[in-house]
Amino acid sequence: MRDRRGERSRRLCRHCAAADSTRTDDRGQLSLTVVEAVVATLFVLAVAAGFALAPPAPTAESDALARQATDAASLVGSVPAEGPGTLLGVACGSPAEFDDRAARLHEVAAAGIPNGAFVSLRTEVGSVGRPPPETARVRTATAVVPRCTATLEVWYP
């Protein structure tokens, strides 16, 4: 029996020797510490990129109100009149013309305002809409056309 084991051991040793002869002793291996450092660095960069590319926080209500006031002023300043010019420019011609077009101006100014918000429009020749109370949240925008400057106030009670 010993011969068989010895013979087997020699065969295994020859097999091991043949395998060892094909291996090179200077094969490159990364140390586990380097691999962990690379993985940790990639993780930190991924988290930082997540914060950098995240969508901005929702705007505050006052920012939304200011944007609504600016949009309403743009609408009022750009609506064409029946004749040449803009509705606001024609309305600022005289107090009588402003009175004739006041309802249409208020309708245009309130077109982009959400429910529950109010708008008032003031020019040199007249005003339309309810003025805001002192406790209201108010944002103001200006519409400028030839011969007229209008101040719009958008507010929530």
C-alpha positions in Angstrom: 0.0 0.0 0.0 2.8 2.3 0.7 4.0 2.0 -2.8 0.7 3.1 -4.1 0.5 6.1 -1.9 4.1 7.0 -2.7 3.4 6.6 -6.3 0.4 8.7 -6.1 2.3 11.3 -4.1 4.9 11.4 -6.8 2.4 11.8 -9.5 0.8 14.6 -7.7 4.1 16.2 -7.0 5.0 15.9 -10.7 1.6 17.5 -11.6 2.3 20.3 -9.0 5.8 20.8 -10.3 4.5 21.1 -13.9 1.9 23.6 -12.8 4.4 25.6 -10.8 6.7 25.8 -13.8 4.0 27.6 -15.8 3.3 30.1 -13.1 5.4 33.2 -12.7 6.4 34.5 -9.3 6.0 38.2 -10.2 2.3 38.3 -11.0 0.6 41.6 -10.0 -2.1 41.7 -7.3 -3.8 44.7 -5.8 -3.8 44.7 -2.1 -7.2 44.6 -0.5 -6.6 48.0 1.1 -6.1 49.7 -2.3 -9.3 48.0 -3.6 -11.2 49.3 -0.5 -9.8 52.8 -1.0 -10.9 52.9 -4.6 -14.4 51.6 -3.8 -14.8 54.1 -0.9 -13.6 57.0 -3.2 -16.1 56.0 -5.9 -18.9 55.9 -3.3 -18.0 59.4 -1.9 -18.0 60.8 -5.5 -21.3 59.2 -6.3 -22.9 60.7 -3.2 -21.4 64.1 -4.0 -22.7 63.9 -7.6 -26.1 63.0 -6.2 -26.2 66.2 -4.2 -24.7 68.3 -7.0 -27.2 67.1 -9.6 -30.3 66.9 -7.4 -33.2 69.1 -8.5 -33.4 72.4 -6.6 -35.7 72.7 -3.6 -39.2 73.9 -4.4 -39.6 77.6 -4.5 -41.1 79.4 -1.6 -44.6 80.8 -1.9 -43.3 84.4 -2.1 -41.1 83.5 -5.1 -44.1 82.0 -6.8 -46.1 85.1 -6.0 -43.4 87.3 -7.5 -43.2 85.1 -10.6 -47.0 85.4 -11.0 -46.8 89.2 -10.6 -44.1 89.4 -13.3 -46.1 87.1 -15.6 -49.3 89.2 -15.2 -47.3 92.4 -15.9 -45.9 90.8 -19.1 -49.4 89.9 -20.2 -50.8 93.4 -19.5 -47.9 95.1 -21.3 -48.2 92.9 -24.4 -52.0 92.7 -25.2 -52.6 94.4 -28.5 -55.3 97.1 -28.7 -58.0 97.3 -31.4 -55.9 99.9 -33.2 -52.2 100.5 -33.2 -50.3 100.0 -29.9 -51.0 98.0 -26.8 -54.2 98.0 -24.7 -52.3 99.4 -21.8 -50.8 102.2 -24.0 -54.2 103.2 -25.4 -55.8 103.0 -21.9 -53.2 105.5 -20.5 -54.1 108.1 -23.1 -56.7 109.7 -20.8 -58.7 108.9 -17.7 -61.8 108.3 -19.9 -60.0 105.8 -22.1 -58.7 104.1 -19.0 -62.2 103.8 -17.6 -63.4 102.3 -21.0 -60.6 99.6 -20.9 -60.3 99.0 -17.2 -62.4 95.9 -17.1 -60.4 94.3 -20.0 -57.1 95.3 -18.3 -58.2 93.7 -15.1 -59.4 90.6 -17.0 -56.0 90.2 -18.7 -54.0 90.8 -15.5 -56.1 88.2 -13.6 -55.8 85.6 -16.5 -52.7 84.0 -15.2 -53.3 84.4 -11.5 -54.5 81.3 -9.6 -57.8 81.1 -7.6 -57.6 82.8 -4.3 -55.1 85.5 -5.5 -56.1 89.0 -6.3 -54.6 91.6 -8.6 -54.7 95.4 -8.7 -53.3 97.6 -11.4 -52.3 101.3 -11.0 -51.3 103.8 -13.6 -50.9 107.6 -13.7 -54.4 108.0 -15.1 -56.4 105.4 -13.1 -56.4 102.1 -11.2 -58.5 98.9 -11.3 -58.9 96.1 -8.8 -59.0 96.0 -5.0 -55.9 97.3 -3.3 -54.3 94.8 -0.9 -54.9 95.0 2.8 -52.0 95.7 5.0 -51.8 92.1 6.2 -51.7 90.6 2.7 -48.7 88.9 1.1 -48.0 91.2 -1.8 -45.6 91.1 -4.7 -45.3 93.9 -7.2 -44.2 94.1 -10.9 -44.1 96.8 -13.4 -45.3 96.9 -17.0 -43.8 99.7 -19.2 -45.2 100.6 -22.6 -44.8 103.9 -24.5 -46.5 106.7 -22.7 -47.5 104.5 -19.7 -46.1 102.7 -16.7 -48.4 100.3 -14.8 -47.7 98.8 -11.4 -49.3 95.4 -10.8 -49.8 94.1 -7.3 -50.6 90.4 -6.9 -51.6 89.4 -3.4 -53.1 86.7 -1.2 -55.3 87.7 1.8 
